[in-house]
Amino acid sequence: MNYITFEQAWAYGGPLMWVLAFFSVWSLALILFLWFAQRRGACVPDAVARVKAAKDPAAEGGRIADRLMAQVEWLADIAAIAPLVGLLVTVLGMFQAFGGIASDVSAGAKPVVLAQGVSQAIVTTIFGLAVAIPSLVAYAFFRRRAQKRIAEIEESAA
């Protein structure tokens, strides 16, 4: 079995690997932010005080709930976009591999050339999924946590 180093995989991916790296860092930053921001002691007492002090408690509660859920939605967006970026690079890589074979038919292109091009292109899909899967798991966790915090705020404010 042939192994590929991280540096080789990065080189195969091209410039869009930087986009995937950005999504990876952004996802990690969001996870850390949500871990601390959605703690019970961090958000519930302040939210309850805001709801009780509001002229329209229901509207204020709705705004707080929307804000909590909107913070979590970014993880779902990253989980949806990252594999598409990886797939885009894969399709571009396959286009390049097939184009290279088509232009080199007279020289007797070998299937090995196609296999190498496709394997290089698939690297970015792997990176996209490596960013998307943890982001989606974190999204599910923090969505449930936000719903729990919203219920606690409603219960405490009532």
C-alpha angles and dihedrals in degrees: 000000000000118000126204126210123230090248091053091048090050091051092049091053095056126197096335088067085076089059090053090047089052091051090048093053092042091051092049091048091051092049092052092045093049092045090061101029096053097050111128094241092046102054111014102065094046092046092049091051091050092049093049092047095048123103088223107033094183093055092046091049090051091051091050091048092048091050093050092050094043091057090055095046091071089071090055090050092052090046090054099042102042097065090046090056089050091048091049091056090045092054091046090049092050090048089053092047094050091042090053091052093045092053092046100047092113090054091056103256114211128222087238089071091054093046091051092049093049093047090051091049094051091059091079092052088055090051091047091052091045088059096039101049098057090041091054092047090050090047091055092048096047094042089058090044091051091050089051091050091049090052090049091050091049092048094047094045094049 
